[in-house]
């Protein structure tokens, strides 16, 4: 089964083109750029999922609340 894509090419490339004043990108390079950001996003998403599960397990619940998300964001920002 093919791996699910996390980044839609169209909006990503539109944003890239907008921020680079219309810079053109070769098709093969587009794919490489998308793969790079997919990998980065997956790492970050895995980290957030891990923290969310840890919080939920500690609290014995299955719903992430605003205060939980705020805690995760503070944790992310403190690592940067």
N, C-alpha and C positions, 0 to 999 in steps of 0.2 A: 504494500500500500504506500503510495507516495506521501511524503511528509507535507503536512498542511503549511501553507504560506501564512506568515503573520503580517507581511507588508504588502499592500496593494501597490503594484508598480506605477499605475497611472498617477495617483495623487502624489506619491513620493517623487516621481520624476518631474511632475509639474512644479512642485515646491523647489526642487533642485534647480530647475531651469529658471524659475523666478528669482531665486537667490543668486544665481550666477549670470544674470542678464542674458539668458538665452543660450548659454553654453551647450553645444551639441555633444552627445556622448555616443560612442560606437555601441552597437547592440550587445556585443560580447562584454564590453566594459559595464554596460548597464546591469547585466546579469551578475557580474562580479560585485558591483556596488551593492545591489540588493542582497546578495548572499552575505556580504560583510555585515550589513545592518541587521539582517535576520539573526545572525549569530549573536551580535551584541544584544539585541532585544531579548532573545531567548535566555541568555545568561541573566539579565536583569529580571526578567519575568520569573525565572526559576528561583531567584533570590527572594523576590517579593512573595511568591507562593509559599516558600519555605517558612518565612516569617509569619505569614497569615495562618498557616497551619499550626505553627508553634503557639501563637496567641490563642487560637481557637481551642487547641488541646489544653492549654493551661487554664482557660476559663470554662472548659467543658461545654462549649457551644459550637454551633455550625454556621453562624452568621457573623460576617465581618461588619462592624459598625464604624461610624465616622471616627470615633475616638481611637479605634484600632488602626484605621488607615492613617490618622494623624500621627500615631506612634511610629508606624512603619516609615512614614515620610521623614519624621525627625531622625530616625535611625539611619536612613539613607543619607540625609543631609549631614549628619555628624561624621560619616565615613568619608565625605568628600573634602 
